Amino acid sequence: MSRKPLLDIKNLNVHYITHEGTTKAINDLNLALYPGETLGLVGETGAGKTTTALSMMQLVPDPPGKIISGEILYHDQDLTKLSEHELRKIRGNQISMIFQDPMTSLNPIMTVGDQIREGILLHQKVDMATATKRASDMLEVVGIPMERYNEYPHQFSGGMKQRVVIAIALSCNPEILIADEPTTALDVTIQAQVLQLMENLKKDFNTSMLMITHDLGVVANVCDHVAIMYAGTVIEHAEKHMLYRTPKHPYTQGLFGSIPNVEENVDRLKPIMGLMPDPTNLPTGCTFHPRCPHAMDICQVEFPRITRLNDEHWVRCHLYSADEEVSHE
Amino acid sequence: MLRYIARRLLLLIPVILGVALITFTMLYFSPGDPAQMTLGEQAGAEQLEQFRELHGLNDGFFVRFFNYVKNAVLHQDLGLSYRNRQSVFAEVALRFPTTLKLAGLGVLVAVAMGIPIGIISATKQYSLFDSISMIFALVGVSMPNFWQGMLMIIFFSVYLGWFPPSGFTNFNQMVLPSLTIGTSTAAIITRMTRSSMLEVIRQDYIRTARAKGQKESKVITKHALGNAMIPIVTVIGLQFGYLLGGAVLTESIFAIPGVGRLMVDAIKMKDFPIVQGGVLFIAVTFSLVNLIVDILYAFLDPRVRSQYR
C-alpha cells in the first residue's frame, strides 16, 4: 500500500439492539477512502450503506444503535473513541454529510440562508456579518441566487433543496464529504445536474467523497474506487476500472450481470436469485453463500477473510483465498 | 396578514350571535318563573306583573331576542340583573378580570411546568424521569379539579398554613387556585409536548443539524422546539378557553369573586340576563384566544405565513 488512506474503517461492527432482537447492520466492514478521491459505496437497500455513513459521523442513533467493535481512523485518531465535544468539531467541519432525502433534510421553519450560516458560525471564527456573506456566497456556488437567502425550504423545489443541502455540507470546506444517495429522490434530469455540481465542487474544494448509491451508472460516472456492500460488510473493494473489467466476487458479478444490455435482445432479466438475508438472522459463514452459484462447503462455515488481489483490489470470498496469499487483518 | 385578522374579526359576529341565540333559547325554555324566583313566594300578582313588564318577559321569544341583540349592539346594554337591577354589563365586567387572571395564571403554571417536563421526557424517553413525569401527568388529568382544590386547602392551608384557603387579591391567595386550575392543563401540555417533540426529533432535519456539529442542547431548542410548538400552541389555546369556562368550580372552592361564581349563583336564582352576559363574555374571549393562536401559527410556521398573503 503506497498511499495512506484519509479515512480507514477497520473491522467495524454495528448492531441495532431492540427488544425484538439484534439487527447486525454492519459486520466486519473494511473501507478505505484516499485523499482527493471519490469512493463509491454500492449495495442493495438494507445492505447497511447509510449506517456505515452515520458511523463515520458517529451519528448512529443510540439507542438502538451500538458500535460493537472496530476502528474508524481519521488523521491518526479513532472516531469511535472521541468525546462528543471533539466529534462536534469534526462534524460539519472536516466531515460533512449530504442526506438522502432533500425534502425532509432541511428545517422547515428556518430560512435556507440561516441553515447554511449555522454551520459556518459553529466552525469558523467569524462574526455574524461575515458568516452571512459566506452563506450567501455558498448559495451562489451551488447555483442559487443569493437574493433567495431569506426564503424557506417550502419555497424551493427538490433539486434546489438538494443544492442547499450540498451548500450546508460544503460550507466549511470539509476534507470528507459523505453523500448518501444524493440523487435518489430527484428527477433524472435534475440528478445529472446535481451530480455534475458535486463533481465540480469536489474538484474546486479538493474534497474526498464517499458516494453512497445503488446506481452503478452513477458509480461509473463519478467514482475512482468502488466498495461493494452486501449484508453489512464490504465484499469487494477495488479501483473502478478493475472492478468493472474483472469483478471477482460472485455477488459483484451478479450485479453487473443483472444490468440489462440495450443492444442485446433479451426475453428475461437476469437477477441474482434469492433475497438479501434478514439482518436479525444472518446465514453462517459467508453471508452470501445461500445465493452464491459457486458456494463451497467452507462458505457455510467460515466468514471469508480479505484476499488482496493487488494494491487496488481486494475481495472477501473463499474462491480466492485458496490460491492467493491470505492477508493478515 | 392584516386582511386575515380583519376577516377573522368579522367572523366573530356570527359566532357571537350564534352563542347568544343558543344560550337565550336554552334559558327561555328552562323551567321556573324568574319573577317568582326573584320576588319570592309571597309576592302579589301585581308585583309579578310589574316585574315581567320591566324586564320585557311578556313579549314573545323573537321579540325578546331581537330587543336583546338590539340593545347589546346599540347601547352595549346586556339588560338588568333581575335580582339587584344592576347593569349586567357592569356586573360581569367587574368580575371578568379576576376570572381572566385565574385562567391566565392557570395556563402560565401549566406552560411553565408542562413544556420543560415534556421536553426532558422526550429527550430522555423511557428514562426514570420520563416514567415518573408520565405517571404524574396521568394523575394530573385524572384528578377532578374540585377534589384537588379541597385536598390542597386541607394540606397547604389547614395543616401547613402556608397559603390562605380563600380570596384572590394578593400573591399568596393566588397560589393554590392557580395550581388547582393549572394542574390538569399542565398534564395535558406535558403529554402533548412530549409526543410532539418525540415526533420532531426523529425528523431528518434534526439529523442534519447534528451533522453540522451543532450542540445537542441547541439542536433541541433551536431546531426541534420551534417545529414541535405548533400542536402545543393549539392545545394551550384550547385549554385557555376551557379554563375560562371551567373556572367555576375553582372559584367556588376558593371563594373567588369571578364570573364563574357569579353565573352559578345567577343560575340558581334564575337571573337569566347575568348568565347570558357571562356566557357572552367567555365566548368572545375564547374566540379572541383562538384568533391569537391562529396568528401564532403564522408566526411559528413560514408555510402557514405564506398562505395568508
Interface residues (C-beta under 8 A of the other chain):
Chain A: M57 L59 E84 L87 R88 K89 I90 R91 G92 N93 S96 M97 F99 D101 T104 S105 L106 N107 P108 I109 M110 Q115 E118 G119 L122 H123 Y152 H154 Q155 V165 I168
Chain B: Q203 D204 Y205 R207 T208 A209 R210 A211 K212 G213 Q214 K215 E216 H223 G226 N227 L300 D301 P302 R303 S306
